[in-house]
Amino acid sequence: MLRNSFAAHIRSEYEHAAKDCVTCETKGACCLDAHFVNVRITRLEAVAIMSEINSLPTEKREAVRERISDAVERFGLDDAAESVGRTYACPLFERQSGCLVHETAKPLPCIAHACYERKEDLPPESLLDELEAKVCELSRRTYSSAAFTRSLPAALKKLF
């Protein structure tokens, strides 16, 4: 519910000022840029994403799991504290089909991201910060553990 209303708000209020991903000459460049991506997620978000991954056909599911494990190893994302500032290429993006969890479990920072020409057209950071705080609290209450976020690949690998 929170994710869907956030996505609808971003679409209606901000995305009109952004470049359309469908017309991008280098589809997925932002998702696959290992010097740019630094999405951190809660356990709650990781569980939602893993549910989608687990619904994929076996061969595709195994390929995604392999990319996740590779990203954790290649970019040094195992240790949550050590990996805070580290970037990586997103293992959930496939050039031929796009984001594997776009409609169902796309992380909040990814929903807020788009290619804006002007800085003033960007959604305010406070919008994302407020919602991430709510999701962290929900995750803490759901799993009775620390609400610390982890890099997306490390959070997913932990659920394998």
Residue, then its C-alpha position, 0 to 999 in steps of 0.5 A: m500500500l505505501r509503495n503503491s501510493f508512493a509510486a502513484h504520487i511520483r508518477s503524477e507529480y514528478e515523472h512528467a518532467a523526467k525523461d521516459c525510460v522507454t525512449c532512453e537510448t541506453k536502457g538500464a544504464c542507470c540500473l547497471d552503472a556500478h558506480f551509481v547504484n547504492v540502493r539499500i533495503t529493509r528485510l521487509e522489502a527484501v522478502a517482497i522482492m524474493s517472493e517475486i524472484n521465487s515466482l520466476p521459472t526455475e532457470k531464470r530464478e537461478a540466473v537472478r540468484e547467481r547475479i545477486s551472489d556475484a554482486v555481493e562478492r564482486f562489490g564487497l557487499d557482505d558486511a552491512a557496515e562496510s558496504v554503506g557507501r559502496t555502489y553496484a550494478c543492480p542484479l534485478f535489471e535485465r536488458q531485454s525485459g527491464c526491472l524484474v520487480h518493477e510493478t510489484a516490489k520495486p524499492l522506494p529509491c528506484i521508484a523515486h529515481a528518473c532522469y530529470e534534466r533540471k534539479e528543481d524537477l526532482p522529487p524532494e529528498s524528504l519525501l523518500d526519507e519519510l517513507e523509508a522511515k515508515v518502511c524501516e519501522l514496519s520492517r522492525r515491527t514485522y521481524s522484531s529485529a534491528a531495522f538497519t538497511r542493507s545493500l539490495p544484493a546483500a539483503l536478498k542473498k541473506l534470504f537465500 
